Amino acid sequence: MDTRLLDALRAIPPAELDYSQWVSVGMALKAEGFDWPVWDEWSRNDTRYHEGDCEKKWRSFQGHAIAPVTGGTIVELAKKWGYNPINRGEEIGWDDVIADERKENDYGENLVVVNRDWLEGKTLPQPMGDAAQQLITYLETLFDSSDLVGYSADAWERDDGKPMPKKGCWDRTAGELIEELSNCNGDIGMVIGDTAPNVGGWIRFNPLDGQGCRNENVTAYNFALVESDEMPIEEQYAVYQAMELPIAALVHSGGKSLHAIVRVDAPNYSEYQKRVDFLYKACETNGLKIDRQNRNPSRLSRMPGVMRNGHQQSLLAVNMGKKNWDEWKEWIEAANDDLPDEEDEIIGERGNLAPALIEGVLRQGHKLLLAGPSKAGKSFALIELAICISEGIPWMGFQCAKGKVMYVNLELDKESCKDRFALVREALNAPSTQSVKIWNLRGHSVPMDKLAPKLIRRASKGNYTAIIIDPIYKIITGDENSADQMAHFCNQFDKVCTELGCAVIYCHHHSKGAQGGKRSMDRASGSGVFARDPDALLDMIELELTEDNRSQRKNEAACRLCKAYLALSGHMNEVGQDDLCNSKAALAACEKHLPPAEYNRLFDEISESDTKEDAVTAWRIEGTLREFPRFKPLNAWFSYPIHELDDSGVLADIQPESDRPGGRKRNGKGNLDKSSRAQGKSELDGVDIEEKYNAAFSLLGGKVTVADLVRAIGCKRSTLVDYLNKSKKFSIEGKDGVKKIEN
């Protein structure tokens, strides 16, 4: 005989079973060695119970050799009503399945909000008026005037003397009952019928359809009953208050318990079951031993206003705790959140700021996003940064603090990544050290929410100053354009920063289309969360070089080579300074003073230099910073494999694409490109218009104009107006107003 089955049996409401299920429970109990009174006692909780039926039926059970009914039948039935054999202080067998109860039942994180060791009972409030007024208030709180209300003022008595409610009535509306109670002079028996003084009365808390009082007759799943009688009633009241339960009505049963009618606001029976499971689990986690037979939506509860054994079943309070189910569920899931406590403001005292990792850009332990279009050399820039931090040397003109770096490579194969680091080190003239560790994950990348704990575990003993992740599109979790999903994604970087105490640096790509007309923080592809989340955003935008720009660079490179060869040969002083600034004159001087072999070698190097200069690109780097003042935009050349700041000032006068009138590219002769003319219609590509509208709507108090959206997006008015006129989500109201169309 396995006594654990009694716990499972108590979790099953017999009134919810059909005849065959009820019989199966009896057969299972007999098969497990129990006697018929166990089945009989449990069956008495059903209004269909008849004295003697269980004993008579029990004798007919002979078992079934082919498919015997065993205790497993009871356990499986009990699980439908929330029973779980794990964590009940029971011995676990070898074949038992150990499940994560919280995950299976959507119970979320730890729901404990009551410290039982420090729980003190609270004085109960006084009843809310006379008997009739209590019942009126109860009805007004729980029902609409047209709702049919089920109640029972009569009972029958079991063999053991325990009174049980009869099915009662369900043919009157709340409005009708309230009207009659208002005219009964306090005698509620005139309205509902006289109740036996030692028994009391009952009422159902969800409306019915007038055809019966079972679960299928419930028309709205608004409330659930919470009852516990295994702790002092004052402590029950204290727990209800501490849990902030959304209690619509709190009724003293006239006995050992408080009946809490809790708002669950379920749209259907299936959701009702899930919410009651969550509610009961939360109550039990906080020390309330719940009577799980009360879980049905058609359940009877104690009716306020009537007498029971010399005590009134009284209405003590209405509308306690949180206003509704959603507000309470969100609150209790967040109540035990392991977040840090609040701190007092100390007036006049400045914070103890983290030291700078990149001077004027990023503090240690913070986040940096490098954004730019494809082929901007973002990966090379991050490799440069990794080396500069490891050596404590400047990067893009900003001094770096020295420290260890982990470079998480998600895109390149192992050998290509190794080669890039070697090339960049050589170009930077930086010595090779062991201060950069490379974690090659190409072919092994996982979503960031899965990668973060692995990364934290791997790096926890490395004492890293910075972790660089390149690129993030390989590990994005969810829809790139979804603000809430990207907020969850970016939160993983916070976890890494917090757990490891290091900076997290990562790169992301631009959206499609022209970018010059946008603010730097609006260029990254996807949700605006990408721009708002990091502590420092560095954005790269390409500057279109003319033939004159390239010729000037080729001239300067050729002159540098000529000077070097003339210096080595000892003929530098024989050439005028003006000739050394012109590649043709300098090359002619070299031909005159250098041996033929040397001159041929120089000529070949100049040819290689010209080829390299043809591949050079130019970039403007803008910063959006949280911790430092915004710096003046930087102009840099990307001359494979590194970026070099433009000291000449040549790039300062070049406007990015779309900053020119009309936002169009021009070719080297000043004419419009055919491809550029087509790109004008791509100005809004990658922009989350709805997110921009919602932000403006919130900021401006509910009124958004076309001009407001143009400023928020950084686009041309004509482009936006054309989009809005074609959109199914927005409309232009009046002269300039923008309205969101609700589906």
N, C-alpha and C positions, 0 to 999 in steps of 0.2 A: 504494500500500500504506500503510494507516494503522496505524502501530505501536501506537497507543493501544488497539487491539483486543486486544493481547496482555495488557494489564492486566485488561481485562474478561474475557478468556478464563480467566485464572488465578483469577478470583473464582468461576467456575462449577465445582462438583464434578461430574465426569462420572458418578460413581456414582449421583447423584440424578436423572439424566435417563432418560427412556424412549428407545426406539430411534429414534423419529421426531425427537425433539429432538436426539439425538446426531448423526443424519444432517444435520439442518439446520445444526448448527454447522460440520460439514465443508463443506457447500455454501457457507455464508457465507464461510468462510476462503478457499475457492477463488475465489469471486466477487470478493473484495477483493485478490487477487493473491498470496496466500501459497501455499506448497507443502505437500505432504501430510505431511512429517515434523513440522510444527508440530501438526497435528491428531493425529498418532500419539503424539507425546511427551505431549500433554495427556491422551489417552485411556488411557495406561498407568496412570493413577491409579484405574482402575476394575477390580475383580476379574473383570469380564466380558471384559476385554481378551484378544484373541488375536493373536498375531504375524501380520502380513500383511493383516489385515482392512482396516485404514485405507487402505493403498496400493491394494488391489484395488477398494474402494468408491470411492475418489477418482477412478479412471479412468472410472467410470460416470456421474460428474456432468457433465451437459451444459447446466445452467442451465435457466431457465424464462422464456420471453419474456413471458408474461402476468403472472405474479406472482413475479419474481425474488427469491431469498433473498439478503440483503445483510448487511453488518456490523451493521446495526441489530438483527438477530435476536440476535446475540451480546450486544449492549449490554442489550437488554430482558431476556434471560435472566439476565445478571449482576446486574441491579438487584434481582432477587428474592433474591439472596444478599448484599445490602448494598452492591453496587458503586455508586459515584457518580462520574461523570466530572469534577465540579466540585471545585476545591480540590486537584487532584493535580498542580499545576504544569504543566498542559497548556494549549495554546492553545485558546481558546474561539471556536467558529465563530459566524457571524452568526445562524444558526438554532438554536443551542443554547439550551435552556431553563435558566435559572439559578434553581435552587430553594434555599429555605432548608433545608439538610440537617438542621439541628437540629430544626426544626419538623416536617418530614415524618417523621422517624424517632423522634420523642419523646425526643430526646437531652437535653432540658432546657437548662440554662445551661452555661457553660464548665465542663468537667469536669477541667481541669488541676489536679493536686495534686502533681506531680513536677517539680521544677526540674532539667532535664537538665544545665544548666551547673554545678550543684553536686552532681550525683549521684555518690556513691561506692559502689563495689561492697562487698558484705557477705559475710563468710565463710560458706560453706554449713554447715548442721548435719550431724552425723554420721548415717549410716543408722540406722534404728530397729530394731536387732536383727539377727539372722541372716536368711538368705534366706527361710526359712519364716515367721518371725515378722513380717517386713515384709509379706508377702503376706496373712497372717492379719489384721494390723492394717488393711491396705487394704480387705479384704473386710468386716471388722466396721464400718468407718467408712462405707462407701458403700452397703452392702446390708443388707436384712433377711435373716434366716436362710432364709426361704422363697423369696427372689428367685432366679430363674434367671440365671446369670452367663455371658456370652459371652467366650471367650478363644481365642487362637490361638498355638500353639507351633511352627507350621510355616510355611514361606514358599516362594515360587517366585521365580525370578530373571528379570528382564527382559533384553532383548538388551544393554542398556548395563551389565549387571551389578548393577543396584540390586535388592536383595531386597524383595519385597512380601508382606505377610501373606496367608495363605489364610483362608477364611471361618472355619475353626476349629470349636469346639464351643459348645453352649449348652444342654446337657441336664442340667447339675448345678446344684443350689442352692448359695448361699453357705454355708449350714450344713453341707452335705455336704463341700464343699471345705475348710472350716475344720477339720472333724473329721479329714479325711485328712491335711491339712498338719500338724496337731498330733501325728500319729503317724508322720511320714515321716523323723524324725531329721535334718532339715535338707535332705533331698534332694527338692526340690520337683518334680524331673523324674518322680518316682514318681507324682505326683498329676496333673500337667498334661501330661506327656510331655517328652522331652528336646528342648531347643532348640539350634539351631546356634550355636556360640560367637561367630561373627562376625555373627550376625543378631539374636539376642535374642528376646523374646516380647512378645505384645500382649494387652490385656484391655479389654473394653468397660466403661464406667463407669455405664451405665444398665441396669436389669433388662430381660430379654426374656421373650417369651411361650412359648418353646420350639419355635416353628414356623419360625424363621429369624433372620437378623441384620440385616435392613434397618430403615429407620425405622418402617415400619408394625408391626414386631415389638416395638418398645419399649413397655413397660407403664407407665413412670413417667418424667417428664422432670425428673429431680432435678438433674442435673449437666451442665456443658458443659466442653469442653477449651479451654484457652488455652495456646498454644505459640508461642514466638518464638526464632529462632536467629541473629538478626542483631546481637546485642550480647553482650559477655562474659557468661558465665553468672552470675557474681557480681553483675553489674549487673541482670540479669533478676530475681534474688532480691531485690535492693534495691527495685526498682520494685514487685514483688508486695507487699512489706511496706508500702511507702509508700502504695500504693493501698488498703490494708486490704481486699484482695479476700477474699471469704468462701470461702477455699480449704479444701475438705474433705480433700484429699490432694495433696501436692507430691512429684513423682517426678522424679528425675534420669534422663534418657533414656539415660545411658551415652554420650551424644554431646555435641552443642553446645547442648542446650536443656533447660529444666525444663518438665515437663508439669504444669500447674496444673489440678486437677479442681475446678471452681468451682461452688458451690451456686447454682442458679437457681430451684429450687422451682416450676417452671411447672405449672399445672394441666392444660395441653393443648399440643398441638404448635404451634398458632398463637401462643400466648403464649410458648412456648419460643423461637420464631423472633424475636419482638420483644425478648425479654430478651437473647438472644445478640447481636442487633444492637447493643443498648445496651452490653453488656459489651465487645464488640470495639471499638466506637467509643471507649469510655472508655480502653481499653488503648492504642489507636493515638494518641489525643490525648496520652497521657502517654509516648509514645516507643517503644512496643512495636510492631514490625512483625509483625502476627498472620498466621499461616497460616490463611487463611479456609476451606481445605478441611476443617478440623477442626470445622466448625460443626454437623455432623449429630449428632443424639442417639444414633445407633447407632455412632458413630465408635470405632475402636480407639485405645487409648493404650498407652504403654509399661508393661509389667507389672513391678512391683518384685520384686527378688530374683534375676532371671536375669542371665546375663552377655552382654555385647555387645562384641566387639572388645577383650577384655581388661579391660573396665570393667563394673561392676555397674550395672544399672538399679535404683536404690535409692530406697526411700521415705525422704524427708528430714523430713517434718512432716505432721501432720494438724490439722485445725480451726484454721487460721490466720485472722487478720483478723477481720472482723465475723462475727456468729453466723449470719446468714442473708441472703438476697437483699434483703428489704425494708429491713433495717437498713443494709446497705451502700449501696443505691441512694439512700436518704434522706441518708446521710452524704456521699457523693461529690457529690451535687447541691448540698449546702449548704456543702461544704468551701471552694469559691471563691466566697464570697457577697458580697464587697465590703463587709462589715460592719466597723465600727470595732474596733480592738484593745482588749483589756482594759486597765484602768488600775489601778495600785496604790492601795490605800486609804492616805491620809495622815491618821494619827490626830490628832484635835483640830482639823483644818482643815475649815472649813465650805465648802460649794460656792458658786461664784460664780453666784448665782441671777439669772435674767432679771428685769428690772424689771417692775413691775405695769403691765398695760394697763388693767385695771379694778381699782381699789384694793380689796384684800380679797377678790377673786373670781378674777381671771385674770391670768396673766403673759404677757408678750409672747412670741410663738412657740408658745403653747399652744392647746388646743381647748376651745370652749365649746358646749354643747348647750342650747338653750331648748326645753323641752317643754311642751305644753299641749293642751287640747281645741280643737275647731273653734270659730271665732269668738271666741277669747280675745284677738284683736288681736296675735298673735305677729309677724306681718309688720310691723305698726305699731311694735311694741317693737324690732324689729331695725332699722327705719329710724331710730327715735329713737336707738338705740345708734350707728348709723353717723354720724349728725350729731353726737352728743356726743363721739365719738372725734375726728372731724374738727375740732371746735372746742375739745377739751380741757376739756369741762364735765361736771358730774355726770350720771349716768344711774341712775335708780332710787335715788338717794341715794349712789351710789358714784362717786368721782372717776375720770375717765378721763384717761389720757395722750393727748396730742395727736398725731395722725398721719394719714397718708393711708389711705383705705378704698376697697376695691373691693366693690361690692354686686352679686352675681350674681342677677339676677331671672329666675326660672324659671316664674313663675306669672302675672304680670300683663302685659297688653299695654303697650307702650312708653309711651303717653300716660297710662294710669292710674297707672303707676309714677311718672312725672314729676309727676303731680298730687298723689299721696300725699306725696312728698318736700316739695313746696311747702307743703301743709297742715301737715305736722309741723313744718317750719321756722318757719312763722308762729306755731304754737301754742307752740313752745319759745322764740320770740323770738330765734332764732339767725340770724346773718347768712348770706347765701348766699356760699359759697366754692367753690373748685375742688378741694377736698380729698376729695370723694367722686366716684368714677367708677362709673357704672352699666353693667353688661354685660347687656343684655336678650336672653335666650335662650328666651323663650316660643316654642314651635314649632320650636326648634332644639336642645333639650336631648338629651343622650346619656348613657349610663350613666357613673357616676363614674369607673370605671377607664379610660374613653376621654376623659372630660372633664379629668381631672387633668393629663395632659401638656399639653393645650391651654391649660389655665388657667395652668400654670407658665410656659409660653412667653409667653403674653400679659402676665402680671404681672411677669415677671423684671426688666424695666427700670423698673417703676413705683415701686419702693421703698415698697411698701405696708406699713402696720403691721398691718392686719387685712383679711381677706377674709371677707365674709358671704355665705352661700349659703342662699337661701330659695325654696322649701322642699326638703328632701332626698327626699321621696317621688317627685319627678320624675326622680331620677337613681339610685335604688337599683338595685344590681346583684344579682340573685338573689332568693331567698326571704327575706322580712323576718323570718320566724320561725326561720331556720336560723342557728345560732351561727357555724358556720365561714364561711358565705357573708357574713354581716354583719361578721365579723372582717375578711374580705378587703375588703369595702366601706369599713369605717372606716379601714383601713390607707391608703387613698388620701388621707385628710385628713392623715395623718402625712407622706406624701410632699410634699404641698403646704407644710405647715409647715416641713419640713426643707429643701426646695429654696429656698423664698422667705424663710425666716426670719421669717415673720409668723404672727399668730394666725389660726385658722380658726374661724368662728362659724356655726352652722347651727341650724335648728329642725326639730322632729319632732312628730308628733301623738300624743295619748294613745290607749290601747286603748279598746275599748267598755266600757260599764258604769260603775258607781259607782267613784270613785277615792279618796274621802276616807279610806277605811280602809286604803289602801296606803301604803307608804313612797314618798317622792317619786321614788326611783330605780327603782321598780317600775311606774310609771304609763305610761311610754312604750310605744307599740305595738311588738310584735315581740320579737325576741330581747333578752335581758338585756345583750347586748354594747353596745347603745345607751347604757345607763346606766353601764357600767363603763369604756367607752372614753374619754370626754372627761375633761379635767382639771377642768372645772367643769360641773356640771349645774344649771341653774336650771329649776325646775318650777312651772308655774302651775296652780292649781286654783280653780274658781269658788266664791264665797261667795254663798249665796242670800239676797237682800235681802228684807226684810219691807216692808209698806206704811209702817210707822213710819220705817224707814230712809230710804225715798224721800221721805216727807213732810218729814223733818228736812233733807235736802239741798235740797229745793225751797224750804223756808223760809229757809235760809242764803243760797241764791242770790238769792232775791227781796230779802232784807235788804241784800245787797251792792249791788244795783242801786239800791234806794231811797236808800241812803247816798250813792252817787255822784251821783244827781240832786239831792239836797238840798244836797250840798257845792257843786255847780256853781251852784246858785241862791242860795247864801248863807244858807240857812235851817237849817243843821245844828244850830246852837246852840239853836234854838227847839223842838227835839224831844227828849224824855227818852230816856235810854239804854235803859230797859226797852222803850220803844216801838220802838227801832231793832233789837231782837232778836226781834221778832215781826212776821212778814210782813204780817198783817192791820193791825196798828197802824201799821206803817211806811208801808204803802200808803195808809192813811187820812190820815196826816200829809202825805204827798206830794200827795194830792188837795186838801188844805187850802192848802198853800203854793205849789204849782206852777201855772203857767198851764195851761189845758185841753189845749193842743196838746202841751206837755211831758208832762203826766200820761198822755195817750193813748199817746204814744210809749213811756213807761215801762211801761204796762200791756201793750203788744204785746211788749216785750222780755221781760217776766216770763212771758208765755204761751209764747214761744219757749223760754225757759229751762226751763219745766216740761216741755215736750215733749222737750227734750234730756235732762233728768234721768230721764225714763221709760225712755230707752235706755241709761242708764249701767249698767255691770256692775261687780262687785266681785271682786277676786282676791287670793289668798294666794300669795306667791312664796317657795319654799323652795330652799335651796342644798345640794348635795352637792359638796364641794370637795376636791381632792387637795393643793393647795399652801397653803391658808389654813384657819384655824379656821372651823367652821360658824357662820354668822351667824344671828341671831334672825329668824324668818320675817317677811317684809315683807307689809303689807297695802296694796293699791292699788286705785284706781278706774280703770276704763277709760272715760274721757269723750272720745268721738271728737274728734280723732284720736290722743290721747296718753294715756299712763298717768300718774296722779298719786298719789303716796304719800298714805296716809290719816294726816294729822296729828292728827285729832280723837280717834282711838282707838275710833271706833264699830265698826270691822270686827274689832277684836281679839277680841270676845266671840262672833263668829259661827262656828259649827262648819261645816266642809265637809260635803257630802253623804257619808253612811255613817259619819261620826264620831259621829252621834247614836245613841242606843240603837236597835238594830235596823237601823241603816244606811239609814234611809228618809227621803225628803224630806217636808217638811210645807208645807202652803200657808200663806198669810198669817195664817190663823185658827188655826194650830196643828194642823190635821187632815192625815191622810195623803192624798197625791195618789194617784189611781188609777194613773197612769203610774209612780209611784215604787214602788208595790207590785209591779208587774211587773218592775221593774229588779233586784229582789233576786236573781233567778236568773242575772243577768249578771255577778256579782261576779268570776268566773274568766275572763271573756272576754278574749282577748288575752294571757293568762298562759301561758308555756311551762312547763307542769307538769313535763315530762320534764327540762328543763334545771334547774329548781329542785331536783328530786329528785337528779339527778346531782351537783350542787354540794354538797348536803347529805350525800350518800353519801360523797363524797370527803373532806369536812371532818370528818365524824363517824366515819370509819373503817369504813364499811360497814353501819352500823345506823341506819335512819331511822324515826322515829315520826311519827304524825299530828301531834303537837304541834310537832315540828321543822318540818314542812312548813307548818303554819299560821303559824309565826313567819317562815319564809322568804318566804311569799307575802303575808302581811298580810290574810288572809281569816278568815271565821268558821269554826269547827271543823265545824259542821253542814253548811255549804256544801261543804267539802272532803270530808267523809265521804260525803256523797251522791254527789259526783263519783267518788270512788274505788270505791264500791260498784257504780257503773254502768260503770266504765272497763274496757276490754279490755287495757289496758297495765299496770295496777297491781292489787294485791289487799291487803287488810288481814289481817295475820297476827297471831294471838293477840289480846291486848287492844288494842294500840296500834301494832304494827309495820306498816310499809308495805314491800311487796316489789314489785319490778318484774318483770313477766311477760316472760320471754324468748320470742321467736318461734321 
